[in-house]
Amino acid sequence: MMGLTQLAVHSIAAAWLDLPLQPPAASSIASSVDDVYYLLSGITIFFSVLIFSIIFYFMIKYRRRPGKTYEPETHTSLFLELSWTIIPSLICVVIFVWSSALYVRNSRPPANAREVFVIGKQWMWHIQHPEGPREINALHVPVGENIKLTMTSQDVIHGFYVPAFRVKKDVLPGHYTSIWFKANQVGTYHLFCSQYCGTNHSEMIGWIYVMSTTDYAAWLAEGEASESLAQQGAQLFTRLGCDSCHGAAASSAGPSLAGIYGKPQKMADGSTRVVDDSFLRQAVLTPSTVHVAGYPQIMPTFTGQVDEQQVLQLIAYVKSLGAQERTNGQ
C-alpha cells in the first residue's frame, strides 16, 4: 500500500511539473519578454506575502484581550519613511527602464527583415507573400530569419497575437501597423485574434508554420507559377491609368515614382514627409490630403475602386521601382 501511495504522489508531482503553464518560447524575443514577466511576478509575490504577513502579525499581536487596554501611541521614523519611498521608487525605475528598452528594441524591425502583408477581416487572416503565394489563416516562415508583418484591417479592429512568439499588435482599419519576429524553433504555433471583432471572433484563429530553410524554399517554389505582389501591382498600375501621370517624362502631371520610396518628399504646405506604406496608401485612397510641392492637386481618389489587397499590390510595385533604381545605380 505504501508503495502505491508513493507511486501516486510521484505521478501527481511529475504531472504538475510537466503542466504547460505558458506557451513555449519560440522566438528570439520570447525569453526577454518572459524575464520581465518573471520580474513583475516575483515582485508581486514578494510584496504580497510581506504585506499580508505583517497584517496577520499585527492582528495577532494587537488583538483585543479581556481586561487589557492599549493606549494609542504615535511614533515617527525617518528611516521607515525613506525606506518605503526610495525602495518602491527604485523598483519602478528598474521596471520602466527594462521594459522600455525591450519595447523599443522589439518595435524596430531589422533592415533585412522579410516583409509579409497581413489583412484582417471578419473572420479570417489573409496573408500575402511578396513572392506571390497567398494564405488564409496560415503563415509559413523560415526558421532563424527576421520576419516583418505589415498589417491592416478591412473592417474592424483585430489583434494579431502569437503567444509562442510573445508578439501582439492591433490591426486597424485605415492604417498600417507592423510587428516583427524571428522564430528560433521549427514547429507549428497558434495564431489568435486578441480583439473582440464580432460574432465569430473565437473562430478567427490560424497557425504559424516555422520551417527549415530548405523546406521553406521548397514550399515557396510550389507557388512560383503565381505572379509576385509587385508584378500584380504593375498590371494594376497600368490598368488604373496611373502611368499617364506618374511616368518618367518630365511633363508628367505627377512625380515620377522611381526611387521615391523611403525618401523625404517636400509637400505643398512646406512640410516634409517620408514616403512609406502609409503615405502611399493615403495618396491612393485620399489624395486630397497628400499634396506634393510643384505638382497640381489633380489626382482622383481610388476609394471604392481598389481593395486593401490591391493597395498592397500598388505599394509593392512602387517599392520595386526603388529597388530597381538602387540596383541600376550600383
C-alpha positions as CSV (number, residue, x, y, z in Angstrom):
1,M,0.0,0.0,0.0
2,M,2.8,2.4,0.9
3,G,4.5,1.7,-2.5
4,L,1.3,2.5,-4.3
5,T,0.9,5.7,-2.4
6,Q,4.4,6.8,-3.2
7,L,3.9,6.0,-6.8
8,A,0.7,8.1,-6.9
9,V,2.5,11.0,-5.3
10,H,5.3,10.8,-7.7
11,S,2.9,10.6,-10.7
12,I,1.0,13.7,-9.5
13,A,4.3,15.6,-8.9
14,A,5.5,14.6,-12.4
15,A,2.2,15.7,-14.0
16,W,2.4,19.0,-12.2
17,L,5.9,19.7,-13.3
18,D,5.0,18.8,-16.9
19,L,2.0,21.1,-16.9
20,P,2.5,23.8,-19.6
21,L,2.0,27.0,-17.6
22,Q,2.8,29.1,-20.6
23,P,3.5,28.5,-24.4
24,P,7.0,27.6,-25.5
25,A,9.4,30.4,-26.0
26,A,9.8,30.0,-29.8
27,S,11.2,33.4,-30.9
28,S,14.3,35.5,-30.4
29,I,12.5,38.0,-28.1
30,A,10.4,35.5,-26.2
31,S,12.9,34.9,-23.4
32,S,13.4,38.6,-22.9
33,V,9.6,39.2,-22.5
34,D,9.5,36.2,-20.1
35,D,12.3,37.8,-18.0
36,V,10.3,40.9,-17.5
37,Y,7.2,38.8,-16.7
38,Y,9.1,36.8,-14.1
39,L,10.5,40.0,-12.5
40,L,7.0,41.5,-12.2
41,S,5.6,38.2,-10.9
42,G,8.4,37.9,-8.3
43,I,7.9,41.5,-7.1
44,T,4.2,41.0,-6.8
45,I,4.5,37.7,-4.9
46,F,7.2,39.1,-2.6
47,F,5.3,42.2,-1.5
48,S,2.0,40.4,-1.3
49,V,3.5,37.9,1.1
50,L,5.3,40.6,3.0
51,I,2.3,42.9,3.4
52,F,-0.2,40.1,4.4
53,S,2.4,38.6,6.8
54,I,2.7,42.0,8.6
55,I,-1.0,42.4,8.7
56,F,-1.5,38.9,10.2
57,Y,1.3,39.6,12.7
58,F,-0.3,42.8,13.9
59,M,-3.7,41.2,14.0
60,I,-2.4,38.6,16.4
61,K,-0.1,40.8,18.5
62,Y,-2.6,43.7,19.0
63,R,-5.8,41.7,19.1
64,R,-8.3,42.7,21.8
65,R,-7.9,40.8,25.0
66,P,-10.3,40.8,28.0
67,G,-9.2,43.2,30.8
68,K,-6.4,44.7,28.7
69,T,-6.4,48.1,27.1
70,Y,-4.0,49.8,24.7
71,E,-3.1,53.4,24.8
72,P,-2.8,55.0,21.4
73,E,0.8,55.7,20.5
74,T,2.2,57.6,17.6
75,H,5.9,57.4,16.6
76,T,7.7,58.7,13.5
77,S,10.7,57.1,11.9
78,L,12.7,58.8,9.2
79,F,14.3,55.5,8.3
80,L,10.9,53.9,7.6
81,E,9.6,56.9,5.7
82,L,12.7,56.9,3.4
83,S,12.7,53.2,3.0
84,W,9.1,52.8,1.7
85,T,9.6,55.8,-0.5
86,I,13.0,55.1,-2.0
87,I,12.8,51.3,-2.4
88,P,9.5,51.3,-4.4
89,S,10.7,54.3,-6.5
90,L,13.9,52.4,-7.4
91,I,11.9,49.3,-8.3
92,C,9.6,51.4,-10.6
93,V,12.7,52.9,-12.3
94,V,14.1,49.4,-12.9
95,I,10.8,48.1,-14.3
96,F,10.4,51.2,-16.5
97,V,13.9,51.2,-18.0
98,W,14.0,47.4,-18.6
99,S,10.5,47.2,-20.2
100,S,11.0,50.4,-22.2
101,A,14.3,49.2,-23.6
102,L,12.6,45.9,-24.5
103,Y,9.7,47.7,-26.2
104,V,11.9,50.0,-28.3
105,R,14.1,47.0,-29.4
106,N,11.1,44.9,-30.4
107,S,9.3,47.8,-32.1
108,R,12.0,48.3,-34.7
109,P,12.2,45.6,-37.4
110,P,15.7,44.9,-38.7
111,A,16.5,46.4,-42.1
112,N,17.0,42.9,-43.6
113,A,13.6,41.6,-42.5
114,R,11.5,39.6,-44.9
115,E,8.2,41.5,-45.3
116,V,4.8,39.8,-45.3
117,F,1.5,41.5,-45.7
118,V,-1.5,40.7,-43.5
119,I,-5.1,41.8,-43.9
120,G,-7.6,41.1,-41.1
121,K,-11.2,40.7,-42.0
122,Q,-14.2,39.2,-40.3
123,W,-13.3,36.5,-39.6
124,M,-10.1,35.4,-41.2
125,W,-6.4,36.3,-41.7
126,H,-5.5,37.0,-45.4
127,I,-1.7,36.7,-45.7
128,Q,0.3,37.7,-48.8
129,H,3.9,36.9,-49.5
130,P,5.8,39.3,-51.8
131,E,6.9,36.4,-54.0
132,G,3.2,35.6,-54.8
133,P,1.8,32.9,-52.6
134,R,-1.3,33.7,-50.6
135,E,-2.5,32.1,-47.4
136,I,-5.7,32.1,-45.4
137,N,-5.4,31.7,-41.6
138,A,-1.8,30.3,-42.0
139,L,1.7,31.7,-42.3
140,H,4.7,29.8,-43.4
141,V,8.1,31.3,-42.4
142,P,11.7,30.1,-42.4
143,V,13.4,29.4,-39.0
144,G,16.1,31.9,-38.0
145,E,15.0,34.7,-40.3
146,N,13.7,38.1,-39.4
147,I,10.0,38.5,-40.5
148,K,8.2,41.8,-40.6
149,L,4.4,41.8,-40.8
150,T,2.8,44.9,-42.3
151,M,-0.9,44.7,-41.3
152,T,-4.2,46.4,-41.9
153,S,-7.9,45.6,-41.4
154,Q,-10.6,45.6,-43.9
155,D,-13.4,46.2,-41.4
156,V,-13.0,46.4,-37.6
157,I,-10.1,46.3,-35.1
158,H,-8.4,43.0,-34.9
159,G,-5.4,41.8,-32.9
160,F,-2.6,39.7,-34.4
161,Y,-1.4,37.5,-31.4
162,V,1.1,34.7,-31.4
163,P,1.7,33.6,-27.8
164,A,4.7,31.4,-28.5
165,F,6.5,34.3,-30.1
166,R,5.3,36.8,-27.4
167,V,4.2,39.3,-30.0
168,K,0.8,41.0,-30.3
169,K,-0.3,44.1,-32.3
170,D,-3.6,45.7,-33.0
171,V,-4.7,45.6,-36.7
172,L,-6.5,48.8,-37.5
173,P,-8.8,49.7,-40.4
174,G,-7.4,52.5,-42.5
175,H,-3.9,52.3,-41.0
176,Y,-0.8,50.2,-41.3
177,T,0.8,48.6,-38.2
178,S,3.7,46.3,-38.1
179,I,5.5,43.8,-35.9
180,W,8.5,41.6,-36.4
181,F,9.8,38.3,-35.0
182,K,12.4,35.7,-35.6
183,A,11.3,32.2,-34.9
184,N,14.1,30.0,-33.5
185,Q,12.3,26.7,-33.3
186,V,10.8,24.6,-36.1
187,G,7.2,23.8,-35.3
188,T,3.6,24.8,-35.6
189,Y,2.2,27.6,-33.4
190,H,-1.2,29.1,-32.7
191,L,-2.3,32.4,-34.1
192,F,-5.2,34.3,-32.5
193,C,-7.2,37.5,-32.8
194,S,-6.8,39.2,-29.5
195,Q,-9.5,41.9,-30.0
196,Y,-13.2,41.1,-29.9
197,C,-14.3,41.6,-33.5
198,G,-17.8,40.3,-33.8
199,T,-19.9,37.1,-33.6
200,N,-17.3,34.7,-34.8
201,H,-14.3,36.2,-33.1
202,S,-13.4,32.9,-31.4
203,E,-13.1,31.3,-34.8
204,M,-10.6,33.8,-36.1
205,I,-7.6,31.6,-35.5
206,G,-4.8,30.2,-37.5
207,W,-1.3,28.6,-37.5
208,I,2.2,29.8,-37.9
209,Y,4.3,27.1,-39.6
210,V,8.0,27.6,-38.9
211,M,10.1,25.5,-41.4
212,S,13.7,24.8,-42.1
213,T,15.3,26.9,-44.8
214,T,15.3,24.0,-47.2
215,D,11.6,23.1,-46.6
216,Y,10.6,26.8,-46.8
217,A,12.3,27.2,-50.1
218,A,10.6,24.1,-51.4
219,W,7.2,25.4,-50.2
220,L,7.8,28.8,-51.8
221,A,8.8,27.1,-55.1
222,E,5.3,25.5,-55.2
223,G,3.8,29.0,-55.7
224,E,6.3,30.3,-58.3
225,A,3.7,30.0,-61.0
226,S,1.8,32.9,-59.5
227,E,2.9,36.4,-60.1
228,S,4.7,38.4,-57.4
229,L,2.9,41.1,-55.5
230,A,5.0,43.7,-57.4
231,Q,4.1,42.2,-60.7
232,Q,0.4,42.3,-59.8
233,G,0.8,45.9,-58.8
234,A,2.5,46.8,-62.1
235,Q,-0.5,45.4,-64.0
236,L,-2.9,47.3,-61.7
237,F,-0.9,50.5,-62.0
238,T,-1.3,50.4,-65.8
239,R,-4.9,49.3,-65.7
240,L,-5.9,52.2,-63.5
241,G,-4.0,54.6,-65.8
242,C,-1.5,55.7,-63.1
243,D,1.4,55.6,-65.6
244,S,-0.2,58.5,-67.5
245,C,0.6,60.9,-64.7
246,H,3.5,59.2,-62.9
247,G,5.6,58.3,-65.8
248,A,9.3,59.1,-66.2
249,A,8.7,62.0,-68.5
250,A,9.4,65.5,-67.1
251,S,6.0,66.7,-68.4
252,S,4.0,64.2,-66.3
253,A,1.3,65.7,-64.2
254,G,2.6,63.9,-61.1
255,P,6.0,63.0,-59.7
256,S,7.9,60.0,-61.0
257,L,7.7,57.1,-58.6
258,A,11.1,55.6,-59.4
259,G,13.2,55.5,-56.3
260,I,10.7,57.6,-54.3
261,Y,10.0,55.0,-51.6
262,G,11.8,55.7,-48.3
263,K,12.9,59.2,-49.3
264,P,11.7,62.6,-47.9
265,Q,9.2,64.4,-50.1
266,K,8.5,68.2,-49.9
267,M,4.8,68.9,-49.5
268,A,2.9,72.0,-50.7
269,D,2.4,73.3,-47.2
270,G,6.2,73.4,-46.7
271,S,6.4,70.2,-44.5
272,T,8.5,67.2,-45.4
273,R,7.2,63.6,-45.3
274,V,8.9,60.3,-45.8
275,V,7.3,58.1,-48.5
276,D,6.4,55.0,-46.7
277,D,3.5,52.5,-46.8
278,S,1.1,54.8,-45.0
279,F,2.0,57.7,-47.3
280,L,1.3,55.7,-50.4
281,R,-1.9,54.3,-49.1
282,Q,-3.1,57.8,-48.3
283,A,-2.1,59.0,-51.7
284,V,-4.2,56.3,-53.4
285,L,-7.3,56.5,-51.2
286,T,-7.4,60.1,-50.0
287,P,-5.1,62.1,-52.4
288,S,-6.6,65.4,-51.4
289,T,-4.6,65.1,-48.1
290,V,-1.3,64.4,-49.9
291,H,-0.3,67.4,-52.0
292,V,3.3,67.2,-53.3
293,A,5.0,70.5,-53.9
294,G,5.4,71.5,-57.5
295,Y,2.5,69.5,-58.9
296,P,-1.2,70.3,-59.3
297,Q,-3.6,68.5,-56.9
298,I,-5.5,66.7,-59.6
299,M,-5.1,63.0,-58.6
300,P,-8.5,61.3,-58.3
301,T,-9.4,59.1,-55.3
302,F,-9.5,55.4,-55.8
303,T,-11.6,54.7,-52.8
304,G,-14.2,52.0,-53.8
305,Q,-12.2,51.1,-56.9
306,V,-9.4,49.2,-55.1
307,D,-9.5,47.0,-52.0
308,E,-6.8,46.6,-49.4
309,Q,-5.2,43.8,-51.2
310,Q,-4.8,45.9,-54.4
311,V,-3.5,48.8,-52.4
312,L,-0.7,46.5,-51.1
313,Q,0.0,45.5,-54.7
314,L,0.5,49.1,-55.7
315,I,2.7,49.7,-52.8
316,A,4.8,46.7,-53.6
317,Y,5.2,47.9,-57.2
318,V,6.4,51.4,-56.0
319,K,8.9,49.7,-53.7
320,S,10.2,47.6,-56.6
321,L,10.8,50.7,-58.6
322,G,13.0,52.0,-55.8
323,A,14.8,48.6,-55.6
324,Q,15.4,48.7,-59.4
325,E,16.8,52.2,-59.2
326,R,19.2,51.3,-56.4
327,T,20.3,48.2,-58.4
328,N,20.9,50.1,-61.6
329,G,22.8,52.8,-59.7
330,Q,25.3,50.3,-58.3
